[in-house]
Amino acid sequence: MEQENRTSGQEMAGKAAYQHYRAYSAVFPIFIRTVDGRREVLLAKRQNTGYMDGKWDFAGSGHVDEGETATEALIREAKEELGITIKQQAVRFAYLLHRLGKQGRRTYYDISFFVEEYSGQPYIAEPEKCSGLEWFDMEQLPEEMIPIRKEVLEACLKGERYGETVWEREKE
């Protein structure tokens, strides 16, 4: 009797109520170095991207493309945007942020990684998308840094590994 009342997966797939929710993934490398006893983080100033232009962001961040893992995306983005090479074993998970989209916003899984070593010298490889690249003292982060990135960095440094937030238009 119970078997007769079940709806098949194929039948459910066509009904809107049973469709899986679509979320996007983005990767954020966190480059940290120590200079004269001070810890610094590498940030890039966004421009012409349509999101938070004029604000400082983790350098080399970007979307995960279909068919690639998060670490593959991180390595690709760092090469495209910063001209550096990262080996997979130099990447260490730092933080996962589930950013729930509201008011027409997309939902994202933001995956941050500490990058412990790389080869090459970071430079602005996509000048149409980036107007600045600087190392900032972790005690004096720029006021123009994307607020959620600052929160993620602080959480990572406290040893936290996961967070959730609601992403609404008025919070930009």
VMD Tcl script that draws the C-alpha trace (Angstrom):
set ca {
  {0.00 0.00 0.00}
  {2.73 2.47 0.98}
  {4.58 1.75 -2.28}
  {1.52 2.72 -4.35}
  {1.29 6.22 -2.79}
  {4.92 7.19 -3.42}
  {5.79 9.62 -6.16}
  {8.73 8.59 -8.30}
  {11.85 10.76 -8.50}
  {11.11 11.43 -12.15}
  {7.58 12.61 -11.38}
  {8.82 14.86 -8.56}
  {11.59 16.38 -10.70}
  {8.99 18.06 -12.88}
  {7.21 19.73 -9.96}
  {8.52 23.11 -8.76}
  {7.99 22.20 -5.10}
  {10.50 19.35 -5.42}
  {13.25 21.11 -7.32}
  {16.61 21.38 -5.62}
  {17.67 24.84 -4.64}
  {20.57 26.30 -6.61}
  {23.47 27.87 -4.76}
  {26.77 29.26 -6.03}
  {30.27 28.75 -4.71}
  {33.10 31.24 -4.49}
  {36.66 30.83 -3.24}
  {38.71 33.28 -1.20}
  {42.45 32.84 -0.74}
  {43.80 34.39 2.43}
  {47.46 35.28 1.96}
  {49.09 36.15 5.28}
  {52.74 37.05 5.84}
  {54.77 38.33 8.77}
  {57.00 41.39 8.29}
  {58.98 42.81 11.23}
  {56.75 40.94 13.65}
  {53.53 42.30 12.09}
  {51.02 40.08 10.34}
  {49.80 41.33 6.97}
  {47.05 40.19 4.60}
  {47.00 40.69 0.82}
  {43.93 42.59 -0.44}
  {42.81 43.71 -3.88}
  {40.65 46.76 -4.65}
  {37.68 45.81 -6.85}
  {36.62 47.78 -9.92}
  {34.23 47.22 -12.85}
  {32.90 43.95 -11.40}
  {29.39 45.06 -10.47}
  {29.90 43.94 -6.86}
  {31.42 46.12 -4.16}
  {33.54 48.11 -6.60}
  {35.93 50.44 -4.79}
  {36.15 48.07 -1.81}
  {39.07 45.92 -0.69}
  {38.60 42.15 -0.99}
  {40.74 39.05 -0.51}
  {43.13 39.08 -3.48}
  {42.52 36.35 -6.06}
  {38.96 35.50 -5.11}
  {36.42 34.21 -7.62}
  {33.71 31.76 -8.56}
  {34.00 28.00 -8.73}
  {33.30 26.94 -12.31}
  {31.31 23.87 -13.26}
  {33.46 20.75 -13.15}
  {36.16 22.11 -10.83}
  {36.81 21.64 -7.14}
  {37.16 24.57 -4.77}
  {40.94 24.21 -4.57}
  {41.20 23.97 -8.37}
  {39.18 27.20 -8.62}
  {41.41 28.89 -6.06}
  {44.56 27.89 -7.94}
  {43.07 29.04 -11.27}
  {41.84 32.37 -9.90}
  {45.23 33.13 -8.29}
  {46.96 32.50 -11.61}
  {44.44 34.59 -13.59}
  {44.19 37.53 -11.19}
  {47.58 37.60 -9.44}
  {49.92 35.81 -11.86}
  {51.12 33.40 -9.18}
  {51.28 29.62 -9.00}
  {49.89 27.75 -6.01}
  {50.32 24.03 -5.39}
  {47.35 22.19 -3.95}
  {49.33 21.02 -0.91}
  {49.99 24.70 0.02}
  {46.26 25.35 0.46}
  {44.64 24.86 3.87}
  {40.90 25.16 4.56}
  {40.08 28.23 6.67}
  {36.34 28.97 6.70}
  {32.98 28.20 5.09}
  {30.33 30.91 5.01}
  {26.77 30.06 3.93}
  {25.46 33.37 2.60}
  {21.68 33.01 2.19}
  {20.35 35.30 -0.54}
  {17.22 37.38 0.04}
  {15.45 40.05 -2.00}
  {16.68 38.74 -5.34}
  {20.22 37.90 -4.16}
  {21.92 34.61 -5.00}
  {22.81 32.17 -2.24}
  {26.53 31.44 -1.98}
  {28.87 29.08 -0.23}
  {32.00 31.16 0.31}
  {35.00 28.91 0.87}
  {38.11 30.55 2.31}
  {41.56 29.00 2.35}
  {44.87 29.99 3.87}
  {47.56 29.94 1.19}
  {50.81 29.06 2.88}
  {53.16 29.39 -0.07}
  {53.17 30.25 -3.74}
  {55.65 30.94 -6.51}
  {55.93 34.25 -8.30}
  {55.30 37.81 -7.19}
  {51.62 38.83 -6.94}
  {50.66 41.60 -9.35}
  {47.45 42.95 -10.87}
  {46.99 40.58 -13.81}
  {43.44 41.79 -14.57}
  {43.68 45.60 -14.37}
  {40.15 46.00 -15.71}
  {38.82 44.35 -12.52}
  {41.35 45.53 -9.94}
  {42.68 49.02 -9.17}
  {44.98 48.17 -6.27}
  {46.89 45.33 -4.64}
  {48.40 45.87 -1.19}
  {49.56 44.09 1.94}
  {47.73 45.50 4.98}
  {48.67 45.21 8.63}
  {46.05 42.94 10.20}
  {45.65 45.44 13.03}
  {44.91 48.27 10.57}
  {42.63 46.87 7.89}
  {41.20 49.47 5.51}
  {37.80 50.90 6.34}
  {36.86 50.30 2.69}
  {37.25 46.51 3.11}
  {34.13 44.49 2.28}
  {32.52 44.06 5.73}
  {31.73 40.36 5.41}
  {35.34 39.61 4.40}
  {36.61 41.42 7.49}
  {34.21 39.34 9.61}
  {35.39 36.11 7.96}
  {39.05 37.01 8.51}
  {38.43 37.75 12.18}
  {36.51 34.47 12.59}
  {39.27 32.46 10.88}
  {41.92 33.94 13.11}
  {39.87 32.95 16.18}
  {39.80 29.36 14.94}
  {36.18 29.39 13.82}
  {35.45 27.36 10.69}
  {31.79 27.97 9.77}
  {29.27 30.79 9.71}
  {25.92 31.77 8.24}
  {24.51 35.13 7.24}
  {21.53 36.54 5.38}
  {22.55 38.62 2.38}
  {20.06 41.39 1.68}
  {20.26 44.34 -0.72}
  {20.27 47.00 1.98}
  {23.30 45.41 3.69}
  {25.63 46.31 0.83}
}
mol new
graphics top color blue
foreach p $ca { graphics top sphere $p radius 0.5 }
foreach p [lrange $ca 0 end-1] q [lrange $ca 1 end] { graphics top cylinder $p $q radius 0.2 }
display resetview
